[in-house]
Amino acid sequence: MYVEVPVEVLQMNPFTAIGKDSFLITAGTPDKYNTMTASWGSMGVLWGRNIVTLYVRKSRYTHQLLEENDGFTVSFFPPDMKKQLLWCGSHSGRDFDKVKETGLQPTFISSPRGPERVTFKAATLVFSCTKAACYDLDNSHFLLNQINDFYLDGDFHTVYIGFIDSILSSQ
Ligand SMILES: Cc1cc2nc3c(=O)[nH]c(=O)nc-3n(C[C@H](O)[C@H](O)[C@H](O)COP(=O)(O)O)c2cc1C
């Protein structure tokens, strides 16, 4: 069960929570969704709103679901879920049923627009977001040559900026 928490009481360190612990990006509806592990992302303020920014390569099945839907969830888990997160980060939802393979239990949360969004019962902190903007990265954006090393295969990230609708904490 989740309670909504105001952003002012958040205790998380975004650098360790995102970059070290990783999180799940989940896009879609209760009928059709997918989740993937991410450790690149950012949180902040833009256009007068609190935002989460995701960086998702076009090859990901989750990219397709992000394109098809108005919103997404960003879910953080306790350390004992690391194995499941690594599994979701090394297999595609195109080939596997991630819920079946990992034992993650989906749960659905209301959205201010359209169908419910999806997260997982084991998540301790969930950001429910509406897509506000997205754009594709390409070489012309990079000012430091070393960044090109991340895209030798041409699999560029799409940047998704999401307005945070609610922050839910498990009880
Ligand atoms: C720790 C970790 C962090 C990752 N971070 C990202 C990320 O920020 N962006 C991204 O596009 N892929 C990232 N990945 C790779 C995707 O999670 C992986 O390709 C996944 O299988 C995609 O699943 P899908 O095809 O079902 O969407 C990460 C993988 C791991 C293990």
The ligand as an ORCA input file, in Angstrom:
! r2SCAN-3c Opt
* xyz 0 1
  C      22.069     -1.368    -14.207
  C      21.506     -1.114    -15.581
  C      21.202      0.187    -15.974
  C      20.680      0.466    -17.251
  N      20.375      1.762    -17.600
  C      19.814      2.028    -18.810
  C      19.427      3.361    -19.158
  O      19.497      4.318    -18.367
  N      18.927      3.571    -20.417
  C      18.776      2.554    -21.331
  O      18.315      2.811    -22.458
  N      19.107      1.270    -21.002
  C      19.606      0.990    -19.773
  N      19.906     -0.317    -19.413
  C      19.663     -1.402    -20.373
  C      18.197     -1.881    -20.398
  O      17.677     -2.049    -19.097
  C      18.162     -3.235    -21.135
  O      18.579     -3.062    -22.473
  C      16.817     -3.923    -21.070
  O      16.995     -5.271    -21.444
  C      15.770     -3.280    -21.987
  O      14.588     -4.021    -21.850
  P      13.351     -3.884    -22.845
  O      13.834     -4.265    -24.234
  O      12.363     -4.865    -22.288
  O      12.891     -2.474    -22.772
  C      20.441     -0.601    -18.156
  C      20.744     -1.915    -17.761
  C      21.260     -2.184    -16.492
  C      21.550     -3.597    -16.079
*
